[in-house]
Structure formats: structure tokens, C-alpha cells
Amino acid sequence: KLKRQPTRAPPRRRDDASVAHAIAPTPTPKARVRARTAGAARALGSHQWPFAAATRARTMSWELRLWLPALPESLQQVDFSKVERRTDLYALGLGDDTGVKRRNGTDLEIKRREKRKKRGAEKWRKTKVETTEHSTWISCEKQRAKCTLPPPHDGIKVEVADVRFENGVSSKSVAFEKGKPHELYAACGSVLGLGEDWTADDLQRALGPAGFVGGYPTALLRFVPTDERTNNDR
């Protein structure tokens, strides 16, 4: 008996979409992440995304970041074990859900916001990119320190930063990290004296008229005038 020879797929033609789909490999989770990142760049358009395709994406933990003129009284006496000083460069004109920065003026990173809760907790995905094209940047000097809250919130990390942008605007930033949204909210309520069942309006009153909730992309939109952000919007 003659053995049947295995049937080979016909050569792929550029215009044969059905064949391409049939022989396409099943994407892995990492491949899906890279595809979503590249798709985000295409969705924003070349006038809003002046950067090359990104690689090595990783999911960050949830974060609740506050911006306010002065630190809450409960944090003013905290003994921070380590203070980090550095100057980052941030790209302008990309909206509040996308952050592009050069850490210490060198390593290029992209952060994409994946989710945002009603009371302000945000989940970001950090990606490193290989190259960048022309863009507008603003420097940001930071003095950052991290501490752990006392029980029952000792699982939450708190980052306190003294931030000053190139245009002279300065602010305090307090970020609650390394926890689920409800844990971040409980820690925030303890630090600001809001209790447990606080609302977004309660938080805004505690932050005052100059305070707000959001990541660095949100701060850029608040602190950098529109005319300083126009170069990336063309």
C-alpha cells in the first residue's frame, strides 16, 4: 500500500486573507499585549503618538494618586527611610490615559491606563519603547519617599513626592499602591480622616479646590498650559 503524503498548505498570497487567517498561529498572552499596545498607537493617530512600537509590556498594580498643595497632617511626621531624587522628562499632548516619559532623562517608558474606578483608583500598564520621533517634553524634578502605614493598612505602600515642573508649577503627590482598590480607599480614608465609606465628593473636599486625583498624565493636563502642549497635537 502506498502511504498518503501529508497535504501541504498552498503558498501564502498577500491578497488571500482567508489562508492567512487559517495558518496564523494562536497568539500568546504576551503577543496579545504587544498587539494591543501597537493598536493603541494606531488608534491615537500619528499626530498624537510620535513614538515607535512598544515592547516588554507588564501590568502594574492599582494606584490611587492624589495631588494637593500640602501634605496631610498625618503624613508630615512620617519617618521615610529613603528619599529618591531624580528628574524625568514627560511628553506633552497625549491625554490623561497615556504617559510617556524618559526616566532620569534616558530610559523611555509608556504607561497606558487600563481601568479607572469611580473613586479614582487606576490600573496602568507600563511598556518600554525602543525609539522616539520628534516630540515636545517638559522636565519634572521629583523628591520621592515611600513608607508603610501602620496596621491595619500595613500592606499598602505610600509614595510621597515633592514635584516641580519645568514651568515652575509645584505640587505634592501622595500615591497609595500595592493593594486592591478597596484597600487603597481604606488607607486613603485613614490618612485623610475620611473614614471608610467616603465618596469622591468627600475626597475632593478634603483635597481642596486646588487638589485632584489622577496620574502624572492628568497632572500634565492640569499644570501645563495648552500653548505648551500644542507641538504634539499637530
C-alpha positions as CSV (number, residue, x, y, z in Angstrom):
1,K,0.0,0.0,0.0
2,L,1.1,3.5,-0.8
3,K,1.5,5.8,2.1
4,R,-0.5,9.0,1.8
5,Q,1.7,12.1,1.6
6,P,0.8,14.9,4.0
7,T,-1.1,17.7,2.4
8,R,0.8,20.9,2.4
9,A,-0.8,24.3,2.7
10,P,-0.7,26.3,-0.5
11,P,1.8,29.2,-0.7
12,R,0.5,32.3,1.1
13,R,-0.6,35.1,-1.1
14,R,-0.7,38.6,0.2
15,D,-4.2,39.1,-1.0
16,D,-5.5,35.8,0.4
17,A,-6.9,36.8,3.8
18,S,-8.7,33.5,4.4
19,V,-5.5,31.4,4.0
20,A,-3.5,33.9,6.2
21,H,-6.2,33.5,8.9
22,A,-6.2,29.7,8.7
23,I,-2.4,29.3,9.1
24,A,-1.9,32.1,11.6
25,P,-0.5,30.9,14.9
26,T,-2.6,31.2,18.1
27,P,-1.4,34.4,19.8
28,T,0.1,34.0,23.2
29,P,-0.9,36.4,26.1
30,K,2.3,38.4,25.6
31,A,1.7,38.6,21.9
32,R,-1.8,40.0,22.6
33,V,-0.3,42.6,24.9
34,R,2.1,43.7,22.2
35,A,-0.7,43.8,19.7
36,R,-2.9,45.9,22.0
37,T,0.0,48.4,22.6
38,A,0.7,48.7,18.9
39,G,-3.0,49.0,18.2
40,A,-3.3,51.9,20.7
41,A,-0.6,53.7,18.8
42,R,-2.5,53.4,15.6
43,A,-5.8,54.3,17.2
44,L,-4.4,57.6,18.6
45,G,-3.1,58.6,15.2
46,S,0.3,59.8,14.1
47,H,-0.4,63.3,15.3
48,Q,-0.9,62.1,18.9
49,W,1.5,59.2,19.0
50,P,5.0,60.2,17.9
51,F,6.7,57.0,19.2
52,A,7.7,53.7,17.8
53,A,6.1,50.4,18.6
54,A,6.4,49.3,22.2
55,T,7.7,46.0,23.7
56,R,8.0,44.3,27.0
57,A,4.7,45.3,28.5
58,R,3.9,44.5,32.1
59,T,0.8,45.1,34.2
60,M,1.3,47.4,37.2
61,S,-0.7,47.2,40.4
62,W,-3.6,49.5,41.2
63,E,-2.7,53.1,42.2
64,L,-4.6,55.9,43.9
65,R,-2.7,59.1,43.4
66,L,-3.6,62.5,45.0
67,W,-2.3,65.9,44.1
68,L,-2.6,68.7,46.7
69,P,-0.7,71.8,47.8
70,A,0.5,70.4,51.1
71,L,0.8,67.0,52.8
72,P,-1.9,65.8,55.1
73,E,-1.1,66.3,58.8
74,S,-1.0,62.5,59.3
75,L,2.0,62.2,56.8
76,Q,4.0,65.2,57.9
77,Q,5.8,63.4,60.7
78,V,6.3,60.1,58.9
79,D,9.9,58.8,59.0
80,F,10.8,57.9,55.5
81,S,13.7,55.5,55.2
82,K,14.8,56.5,51.7
83,V,14.5,59.6,49.6
84,E,15.0,59.4,45.8
85,R,15.8,62.5,43.8
86,R,15.6,62.5,40.0
87,T,14.4,64.5,37.0
88,D,12.1,62.8,34.5
89,L,11.0,64.2,31.1
90,Y,7.4,63.9,30.1
91,A,6.0,64.1,26.6
92,L,3.1,66.5,26.2
93,G,-0.2,66.4,24.3
94,L,-1.2,62.7,24.9
95,G,-4.2,62.9,27.1
96,D,-4.9,61.7,30.7
97,D,-4.8,58.0,29.9
98,T,-1.3,57.9,28.3
99,G,2.0,58.8,29.9
100,V,5.3,58.9,28.0
101,K,8.5,59.7,29.9
102,R,12.2,59.5,29.9
103,R,13.2,58.2,33.4
104,N,16.2,60.3,34.5
105,G,16.2,61.8,31.0
106,T,17.2,58.5,29.4
107,D,15.1,55.3,29.5
108,L,11.9,55.8,27.6
109,E,8.6,54.4,29.1
110,I,5.0,54.3,28.1
111,K,2.1,53.9,30.7
112,R,-1.4,53.2,29.4
113,R,-4.3,53.4,31.8
114,E,-6.4,50.3,31.5
115,K,-9.1,51.0,34.1
116,R,-10.3,53.8,36.4
117,K,-12.7,53.4,39.3
118,K,-15.3,55.9,40.3
119,R,-13.3,57.0,43.4
120,G,-10.1,57.4,41.5
121,A,-8.1,54.1,41.6
122,E,-6.3,53.5,38.4
123,K,-4.7,50.5,36.8
124,W,-1.8,51.1,34.4
125,R,0.3,49.0,32.0
126,K,3.9,50.0,31.7
127,T,5.9,49.4,28.5
128,K,9.4,50.3,27.3
129,V,9.8,51.6,23.8
130,E,12.8,51.4,21.6
131,T,12.9,54.7,19.7
132,T,11.1,58.0,19.6
133,E,10.4,60.6,16.9
134,H,10.1,64.4,17.4
135,S,8.0,65.4,20.4
136,T,7.6,68.1,23.0
137,W,8.9,67.4,26.5
138,I,8.8,69.0,29.9
139,S,11.1,68.2,32.8
140,C,9.8,67.2,36.2
141,E,12.0,67.3,39.3
142,K,11.0,64.8,42.0
143,Q,11.9,64.1,45.5
144,R,10.1,60.8,46.4
145,A,9.9,58.8,49.6
146,K,8.0,55.7,50.4
147,C,6.6,54.4,53.7
148,T,4.3,51.7,55.0
149,L,1.2,52.6,57.0
150,P,0.5,51.2,60.5
151,P,-1.9,48.3,60.8
152,P,-4.5,47.5,59.6
153,H,-3.2,49.2,56.4
154,D,0.4,48.0,56.7
155,G,0.1,46.1,53.4
156,I,-0.3,49.4,51.5
157,K,2.7,51.3,50.3
158,V,2.5,55.1,50.3
159,E,4.7,57.2,48.0
160,V,5.0,60.9,48.9
161,A,6.6,63.2,46.3
162,D,7.6,66.8,46.1
163,V,7.1,67.6,42.4
164,R,8.2,70.6,40.4
165,F,7.7,71.0,36.7
166,E,9.9,72.9,34.3
167,N,7.4,75.8,34.0
168,G,7.6,76.5,37.8
169,V,4.4,74.7,38.9
170,S,5.0,72.6,42.1
171,S,2.7,70.2,44.0
172,K,2.7,67.4,46.5
173,S,1.8,64.0,45.3
174,V,0.6,61.1,47.5
175,A,0.1,57.7,45.9
176,F,-1.4,54.6,47.6
177,E,0.0,51.5,46.0
178,K,0.3,47.7,46.2
179,G,-3.3,46.9,47.0
180,K,-6.7,46.3,45.6
181,P,-9.0,49.4,45.1
182,H,-11.0,48.9,48.3
183,E,-7.7,48.5,50.3
184,L,-6.3,51.7,48.7
185,Y,-9.5,53.5,49.6
186,A,-9.4,52.4,53.2
187,A,-5.8,53.5,53.6
188,C,-6.6,56.9,51.9
189,G,-9.6,57.4,54.2
190,S,-7.5,56.7,57.2
191,V,-4.8,59.1,56.2
192,L,-7.2,61.9,55.3
193,G,-9.6,61.3,58.2
194,L,-12.5,60.4,55.9
195,G,-13.4,57.1,57.5
196,E,-14.3,54.1,55.4
197,D,-17.5,54.9,53.4
198,W,-16.3,58.1,51.8
199,T,-17.3,59.3,48.3
200,A,-15.5,61.0,45.5
201,D,-17.0,64.3,46.7
202,D,-15.8,63.7,50.2
203,L,-12.3,63.2,48.8
204,Q,-12.4,66.4,46.7
205,R,-13.5,68.5,49.7
206,A,-10.5,67.0,51.7
207,L,-8.1,67.9,48.8
208,G,-9.4,71.4,48.5
209,P,-10.1,73.4,45.3
210,A,-6.5,73.0,44.0
211,G,-6.3,69.2,44.6
212,F,-7.3,66.4,42.3
213,V,-7.0,62.7,41.7
214,G,-5.1,61.1,38.8
215,G,-1.7,60.0,37.5
216,Y,1.1,62.1,36.0
217,P,-0.7,62.4,32.7
218,T,-3.6,64.1,34.5
219,A,-1.2,66.4,36.3
220,L,0.4,67.5,33.0
221,L,-3.0,68.5,31.7
222,R,-3.7,70.5,34.8
223,F,-0.3,72.1,35.3
224,V,0.9,72.7,31.7
225,P,-0.9,75.4,29.8
226,T,-2.4,74.5,26.4
227,D,0.0,76.5,24.4
228,E,2.9,74.5,25.9
229,R,1.3,71.2,24.8
230,T,0.4,72.1,21.2
231,N,3.5,70.7,19.4
232,N,2.5,67.1,19.9
233,D,-1.1,67.9,18.8
234,R,-0.3,68.8,15.2
